[in-house]
Amino acid sequence: MPSPRPGQTDASGTTARQTDDDAASNSSSRDSHVRGDGQEEPVSNEDNEGGYDFDDDDDDYGDDDDDETSSNYSSVTGDSLPPLNIYGHSYHGSGRIYIPHDADEDERLRLQHELYKLCLDGRLHDVKLPIEDEQEGNRDGGRGGDEKFHILDVGSGNGLWALDVARRYPSADVLGVDISSAMLPKDVPANLTFEIADVAEPWPPRLYDFIHIRNLAGGGVRDWDRLLTEALAHLKPGGALEFSEIRPRFYGVDAAGAPDLSEGCEAPVIGQACLEYERLFYDLARREGVNFDPVRRVSEWLAESEAEALRERVDWLPVAGAGNDPIMRKKGEILARMIEVGLESWTMMLFYRSGRGEAETRALLERVKEETISPELRSYFNLTFITARKPITAGPVQQDAT
């Protein structure tokens, strides 16, 4: 992510401007990327202040001789690394990302996007945003004047959420960031830009009205507290943050309600292979120093960073089409397809790095898949939405009753 675009506020509260003289004096130190409107936009390395390192290499994975002038993301050193091929999947060349960037992962992300929209009743986010007022005739979303509403999508994956939100709010300026360009689309709306960067590095000085972080656990994040602190620091006063994750564990639950996890409750109806996989997954992740399940502490970290209006909401997802409610059954059907196509995506790199063999890993995954579709067994996943706002003025942290 380069320094602020002209017209965007930076973290010091200064609005970025560029004169013709400024452009001429800085031209020797600038790269560029292309927005959806076809216009090149300058990217300053000097203003990056220790953030992401951009180079002049324009080669992307999968590029051919075609003119990609509609491409809406820039190439950087980290994305020029050759991919790693492990147990039949292609991974980012850094070796730090635990989920692949191949066709199977693209399909899992498409299913996940469909599942999230179902859980959100067709919405793209759980938090209320002022720009939604545009749908009711207030074209500036209550901000006044020509000020843009800036949205950041952290860890865009295949870019589906960023694409949808850019189309939903055409007056907004949307930026999607991912460490890899392998799955990012190139045909995008004019108000959407993709950039290739590692969000674990210090962020450039930009401010946003809304920062969206969805299912980033497989991205190899080692310091969630720092990531959330960066996100809050780069929100405008009153800006919103939304963090959501599908927790990587199986819960025993009746179709009528949430699971009873209290001590002494009846043992959940979960298959032995699922329980074995869960224990092994958590143990190997702990050895790797990677937290795949940060949800339990996210609200605590946000509160420590003086976020306000904290709200946490859980949506229970049946594994396979459990229950009689048609919406719940639809969620279960999508989740079952996600497990079928994506269980390997979540597993193979972690198990490989931990010394597990491919054959024994695949054998365990097949047992897990069999149990998730067994009519004698039932389990649920937990999708958690956590939303918060940056205080307009400093003060005590407030927490919603909901």
C-alpha positions as CSV (number, residue, x, y, z in Angstrom):
1,M,0.0,0.0,0.0
2,P,1.6,3.3,-1.1
3,S,1.2,6.7,0.5
4,P,-2.2,8.4,0.5
5,R,-3.9,9.0,-2.9
6,P,-4.6,12.7,-3.8
7,G,-7.7,13.7,-1.9
8,Q,-7.4,11.0,0.8
9,T,-6.6,11.9,4.4
10,D,-3.5,10.4,5.9
11,A,-3.0,9.3,9.5
12,S,-1.8,12.7,10.6
13,G,-5.1,14.3,9.4
14,T,-3.6,15.9,6.4
15,T,-5.3,15.7,3.0
16,A,-3.0,14.5,0.3
17,R,-2.5,16.9,-2.6
18,Q,-0.2,16.9,-5.6
19,T,0.8,19.8,-7.8
20,D,2.4,19.5,-11.2
21,D,5.8,20.6,-9.7
22,D,5.5,17.9,-7.0
23,A,4.8,15.3,-9.6
24,A,7.8,16.3,-11.7
25,S,10.2,16.4,-8.7
26,N,9.1,12.9,-7.5
27,S,8.7,11.2,-10.9
28,S,12.1,9.4,-10.6
29,S,10.9,7.6,-7.4
30,R,7.4,6.5,-8.5
31,D,5.9,3.3,-9.6
32,S,2.3,3.1,-10.7
33,H,-0.7,0.9,-10.7
34,V,-3.8,1.1,-12.8
35,R,-7.3,1.8,-11.4
36,G,-10.5,0.5,-12.9
37,D,-11.0,3.7,-14.8
38,G,-7.9,3.0,-16.8
39,Q,-5.9,5.9,-15.3
40,E,-2.4,5.3,-14.0
41,E,-2.0,6.4,-10.4
42,P,1.4,7.3,-8.9
43,V,2.8,5.2,-6.1
44,S,5.6,6.7,-4.0
45,N,8.2,4.5,-2.4
46,E,9.8,7.3,-0.5
47,D,6.5,8.1,1.3
48,N,6.1,4.5,2.4
49,E,7.8,5.1,5.7
50,G,9.0,1.6,6.3
51,G,5.8,0.0,4.9
52,Y,5.5,-2.2,1.9
53,D,8.4,-2.4,-0.6
54,F,7.3,-1.8,-4.2
55,D,9.6,-2.4,-7.2
56,D,9.4,-1.7,-10.9
57,D,8.7,-5.3,-12.0
58,D,5.3,-5.5,-13.7
59,D,5.2,-9.3,-14.0
60,D,2.3,-11.1,-12.4
61,Y,1.4,-14.7,-12.0
62,G,-0.4,-15.9,-15.1
63,D,0.4,-12.9,-17.2
64,D,0.6,-13.4,-20.9
65,D,1.2,-11.2,-23.9
66,D,-2.2,-9.6,-23.8
67,D,-2.4,-5.9,-22.9
68,E,-3.7,-5.9,-19.3
69,T,-4.5,-2.2,-19.2
70,S,-7.7,-2.9,-17.2
71,S,-5.6,-4.5,-14.4
72,N,-6.4,-2.8,-11.2
73,Y,-3.5,-3.9,-9.0
74,S,0.2,-3.3,-8.9
75,S,3.1,-5.8,-8.8
76,V,5.6,-5.9,-6.0
77,T,8.7,-7.9,-5.1
78,G,6.7,-10.3,-2.8
79,D,4.4,-11.3,-5.6
80,S,7.2,-12.0,-8.1
81,L,8.4,-15.0,-6.0
82,P,7.8,-18.4,-7.7
83,P,4.9,-20.3,-6.1
84,L,5.5,-23.3,-3.9
85,N,3.9,-26.6,-4.9
86,I,3.2,-28.8,-1.9
87,Y,1.0,-31.9,-1.8
88,G,-0.7,-30.9,-5.1
89,H,-1.5,-27.3,-4.1
90,S,0.2,-24.0,-5.1
91,Y,1.2,-21.6,-2.4
92,H,2.6,-18.1,-2.1
93,G,6.3,-18.1,-2.7
94,S,7.1,-16.6,0.8
95,G,6.1,-19.9,2.4
96,R,4.3,-17.9,5.2
97,I,0.8,-18.3,3.9
98,Y,-1.0,-21.5,5.0
99,I,-3.8,-21.5,2.4
100,P,-3.1,-22.0,-1.3
101,H,-3.9,-19.7,-4.2
102,D,-5.2,-22.2,-6.7
103,A,-8.5,-23.3,-8.2
104,D,-9.6,-25.3,-5.2
105,E,-9.1,-22.3,-2.9
106,D,-10.8,-20.0,-5.4
107,E,-13.9,-22.3,-5.3
108,R,-13.8,-22.4,-1.5
109,L,-13.7,-18.6,-1.3
110,R,-16.7,-18.4,-3.7
111,L,-18.7,-20.7,-1.5
112,Q,-17.6,-18.8,1.6
113,H,-18.8,-15.5,0.0
114,E,-22.1,-17.1,-0.8
115,L,-22.4,-18.4,2.8
116,Y,-21.6,-15.0,4.3
117,K,-24.2,-13.3,2.3
118,L,-26.7,-15.8,3.5
119,C,-25.7,-15.2,7.1
120,L,-26.0,-11.5,6.6
121,D,-29.5,-11.6,4.9
122,G,-28.0,-10.5,1.6
123,R,-25.9,-7.7,3.1
124,L,-22.1,-7.4,2.6
125,H,-21.3,-6.4,6.2
126,D,-22.8,-6.7,9.7
127,V,-22.0,-3.1,10.8
128,K,-24.2,-0.2,9.9
129,L,-22.4,2.3,7.6
130,P,-23.3,5.9,6.8
131,I,-22.8,5.3,3.1
132,E,-25.9,3.0,3.2
133,D,-27.9,6.2,3.3
134,E,-27.1,6.5,-0.4
135,Q,-29.6,3.8,-1.0
136,E,-32.2,6.0,0.6
137,G,-31.5,9.1,-1.6
138,N,-28.7,10.8,0.5
139,R,-25.9,10.6,-2.1
140,D,-23.1,11.6,0.2
141,G,-24.0,9.2,3.0
142,G,-24.3,12.1,5.5
143,R,-20.7,13.2,5.1
144,G,-21.3,16.4,3.2
145,G,-19.6,17.9,0.1
146,D,-17.6,15.7,-2.2
147,E,-15.7,13.7,0.4
148,K,-15.2,10.1,-0.6
149,F,-16.1,7.2,1.7
150,H,-12.9,5.1,1.9
151,I,-13.2,1.3,2.4
152,L,-10.2,-1.1,3.0
153,D,-10.5,-4.9,2.5
154,V,-7.7,-6.6,4.3
155,G,-6.7,-9.9,2.7
156,S,-8.9,-9.8,-0.4
157,G,-8.2,-13.4,-1.6
158,N,-10.1,-13.7,-4.9
159,G,-11.6,-10.2,-4.5
160,L,-15.3,-11.1,-4.5
161,W,-16.2,-9.1,-1.4
162,A,-14.3,-6.0,-2.7
163,L,-16.0,-6.3,-6.1
164,D,-19.5,-6.6,-4.6
165,V,-19.0,-3.7,-2.2
166,A,-17.6,-1.5,-4.9
167,R,-20.6,-2.2,-7.0
168,R,-23.0,-1.7,-4.1
169,Y,-21.5,1.7,-3.2
170,P,-20.3,3.3,-6.5
171,S,-19.5,6.6,-4.9
172,A,-17.1,4.9,-2.4
173,D,-13.3,4.4,-3.0
174,V,-12.5,0.8,-2.3
175,L,-9.0,-0.6,-1.8
176,G,-8.4,-4.4,-1.6
177,V,-5.0,-5.6,-0.3
178,D,-3.6,-9.1,-0.5
179,I,-0.1,-10.6,-0.5
180,S,-0.8,-12.4,-3.8
181,S,-2.3,-11.4,-7.1
182,A,-2.8,-15.0,-8.2
183,M,-6.6,-15.0,-7.7
184,L,-7.4,-11.3,-7.9
185,P,-9.7,-10.2,-10.8
186,K,-8.5,-7.8,-13.4
187,D,-11.9,-6.6,-14.7
188,V,-13.1,-4.4,-11.9
189,P,-15.2,-1.2,-11.4
190,A,-13.5,2.2,-11.6
191,N,-13.8,2.8,-7.9
192,L,-11.9,-0.4,-6.9
193,T,-8.2,-0.8,-6.6
194,F,-6.2,-3.9,-5.7
195,E,-2.7,-3.6,-4.3
196,I,-0.2,-6.4,-3.4
197,A,1.2,-6.0,0.0
198,D,1.9,-7.8,3.3
199,V,-0.5,-6.5,6.0
200,A,1.8,-7.9,8.7
201,E,4.2,-5.0,7.8
202,P,3.7,-1.4,9.0
203,W,0.8,0.3,7.2
204,P,1.2,3.5,5.2
205,P,-0.4,6.6,6.6
206,R,-3.9,6.5,5.2
207,L,-7.2,6.8,6.9
208,Y,-10.4,4.9,6.1
209,D,-14.1,5.1,7.0
210,F,-14.5,1.3,7.0
211,I,-11.9,-1.5,7.4
212,H,-13.1,-5.1,6.6
213,I,-11.2,-8.2,7.8
214,R,-12.7,-11.5,6.9
215,N,-11.3,-15.0,7.4
216,L,-7.7,-14.0,7.5
217,A,-6.7,-16.8,9.9
218,G,-5.1,-18.9,7.1
219,G,-2.9,-16.0,6.1
220,G,-0.3,-16.8,8.7
221,V,-0.9,-13.9,11.0
222,R,1.3,-14.2,14.1
223,D,0.4,-11.0,15.9
224,W,-3.4,-10.4,15.8
225,D,-3.2,-7.7,18.4
226,R,-0.8,-5.7,16.3
227,L,-2.9,-6.1,13.2
228,L,-6.0,-4.9,14.9
229,T,-4.1,-2.0,16.5
230,E,-2.9,-1.0,13.0
231,A,-6.5,-1.2,11.7
232,L,-7.9,1.0,14.4
233,A,-5.1,3.5,14.0
234,H,-5.9,3.8,10.3
235,L,-9.6,4.5,10.8
236,K,-11.0,8.0,10.7
237,P,-12.7,9.2,13.9
238,G,-16.0,7.4,14.0
239,G,-14.9,4.9,11.4
240,A,-16.0,1.3,11.6
241,L,-14.1,-2.0,11.8
242,E,-15.5,-5.4,11.1
243,F,-13.7,-8.7,11.9
244,S,-15.2,-12.1,11.1
245,E,-13.9,-15.6,11.2
246,I,-15.3,-19.2,10.9
247,R,-13.6,-20.8,13.8
248,P,-11.7,-24.0,12.9
249,R,-13.4,-26.4,15.3
250,F,-16.4,-28.7,15.5
251,Y,-19.2,-28.0,18.0
252,G,-21.8,-30.4,19.2
253,V,-25.2,-28.7,19.1
254,D,-28.9,-29.4,18.7
255,A,-30.4,-27.9,15.5
256,A,-32.7,-25.8,17.7
257,G,-30.0,-23.7,19.4
258,A,-26.4,-23.0,20.4
259,P,-24.2,-25.7,21.9
260,D,-24.1,-26.2,25.6
261,L,-20.3,-26.2,26.3
262,S,-20.7,-26.1,30.1
263,E,-18.9,-28.6,32.2
264,G,-20.9,-31.8,32.7
265,C,-23.0,-31.4,29.6
266,E,-23.8,-34.4,27.4
267,A,-20.9,-35.3,25.1
268,P,-21.4,-33.7,21.7
269,V,-22.3,-35.9,18.7
270,I,-19.1,-35.4,16.8
271,G,-17.1,-38.1,15.0
272,Q,-13.8,-39.3,16.3
273,A,-11.9,-38.4,13.2
274,C,-13.2,-34.8,13.5
275,L,-12.1,-34.6,17.1
276,E,-8.7,-36.1,16.2
277,Y,-8.3,-33.6,13.4
278,E,-9.2,-30.7,15.6
279,R,-6.8,-31.6,18.3
280,L,-4.0,-32.2,15.8
281,F,-4.7,-29.0,13.9
282,Y,-4.6,-26.9,17.1
283,D,-1.4,-28.6,18.3
284,L,0.5,-28.2,15.1
285,A,-0.6,-24.5,14.8
286,R,0.6,-23.9,18.3
287,R,4.0,-25.4,17.4
288,E,4.2,-23.2,14.4
289,G,3.4,-20.1,16.5
290,V,0.3,-19.3,14.4
291,N,-3.1,-18.6,15.9
292,F,-5.8,-19.9,13.6
293,D,-8.5,-19.1,16.2
294,P,-8.1,-15.4,17.4
295,V,-11.8,-14.9,17.9
296,R,-11.8,-15.5,21.6
297,R,-9.5,-12.4,22.2
298,V,-10.5,-10.0,19.5
299,S,-13.0,-8.0,21.5
300,E,-10.4,-7.8,24.4
301,W,-7.7,-6.5,22.1
302,L,-10.1,-3.9,20.5
303,A,-11.2,-2.7,23.9
304,E,-7.5,-2.3,25.0
305,S,-7.1,-0.1,21.9
306,E,-10.0,2.1,23.1
307,A,-12.5,0.9,20.4
308,E,-16.1,1.7,21.2
309,A,-19.5,0.2,20.3
310,L,-18.0,-3.3,20.5
311,R,-20.5,-5.9,19.3
312,E,-20.1,-9.6,18.9
313,R,-22.6,-11.8,17.1
314,V,-22.4,-15.6,16.5
315,D,-24.0,-17.5,13.7
316,W,-24.1,-21.3,14.1
317,L,-23.5,-23.2,10.8
318,P,-24.6,-26.8,10.6
319,V,-22.2,-29.2,9.0
320,A,-24.3,-30.6,6.1
321,G,-28.0,-29.9,5.8
322,A,-29.0,-30.4,9.5
323,G,-32.3,-29.2,10.9
324,N,-35.7,-28.3,9.4
325,D,-35.3,-24.6,8.8
326,P,-34.7,-23.9,5.1
327,I,-32.1,-21.2,5.7
328,M,-30.2,-23.4,8.1
329,R,-30.3,-26.3,5.7
330,K,-29.0,-24.0,2.9
331,K,-26.1,-22.9,5.2
332,G,-25.3,-26.5,5.9
333,E,-25.3,-27.4,2.2
334,I,-22.9,-24.6,1.4
335,L,-20.6,-25.4,4.3
336,A,-20.6,-29.1,3.3
337,R,-19.4,-28.1,-0.1
338,M,-16.7,-25.8,1.5
339,I,-15.5,-28.8,3.5
340,E,-15.4,-31.1,0.5
341,V,-13.4,-28.6,-1.7
342,G,-11.6,-26.7,1.0
343,L,-10.5,-29.0,3.8
344,E,-7.2,-29.7,2.0
345,S,-6.7,-25.9,1.5
346,W,-6.8,-25.4,5.3
347,T,-4.7,-28.4,6.1
348,M,-1.9,-29.4,3.8
349,M,0.6,-26.6,4.3
350,L,0.4,-26.7,8.1
351,F,0.7,-30.5,8.3
352,Y,3.5,-30.5,5.7
353,R,5.5,-28.0,7.7
354,S,5.0,-30.0,10.8
355,G,6.4,-33.1,9.2
356,R,3.2,-35.1,8.6
357,G,3.3,-37.3,5.5
358,E,0.9,-36.7,2.6
359,A,-0.6,-40.2,2.7
360,E,-1.5,-40.1,6.4
361,T,-2.8,-36.6,6.1
362,R,-5.1,-37.4,3.2
363,A,-6.3,-40.5,5.0
364,L,-7.3,-38.5,8.0
365,L,-9.1,-35.9,5.8
366,E,-11.1,-38.6,4.1
367,R,-12.3,-39.9,7.5
368,V,-13.3,-36.4,8.5
369,K,-15.2,-35.8,5.3
370,E,-17.1,-39.1,5.8
371,E,-18.1,-38.1,9.3
372,T,-19.3,-34.7,8.3
373,I,-21.9,-36.2,5.9
374,S,-22.9,-39.1,8.2
375,P,-26.6,-38.9,9.3
376,E,-25.7,-40.4,12.7
377,L,-23.3,-37.6,13.5
378,R,-23.9,-33.8,13.7
379,S,-21.8,-30.8,14.4
380,Y,-21.8,-27.1,13.9
381,F,-19.2,-24.4,13.0
382,N,-19.1,-21.0,14.6
383,L,-19.1,-17.9,12.4
384,T,-18.4,-14.8,14.6
385,F,-18.9,-11.2,13.6
386,I,-17.1,-8.6,15.7
387,T,-17.7,-4.9,15.0
388,A,-16.3,-1.7,16.6
389,R,-15.8,2.0,16.0
390,K,-13.0,4.4,16.5
391,P,-14.0,7.0,19.0
392,I,-14.7,10.5,17.6
393,T,-13.0,11.8,20.7
394,A,-10.9,10.0,23.3
395,G,-12.9,8.5,26.2
396,P,-13.8,5.3,27.9
397,V,-14.6,2.2,25.9
398,Q,-18.3,1.5,25.4
399,Q,-19.7,-1.9,24.8
400,D,-23.1,-2.6,23.2
401,A,-25.5,-4.6,25.3
402,T,-26.1,-6.8,22.3
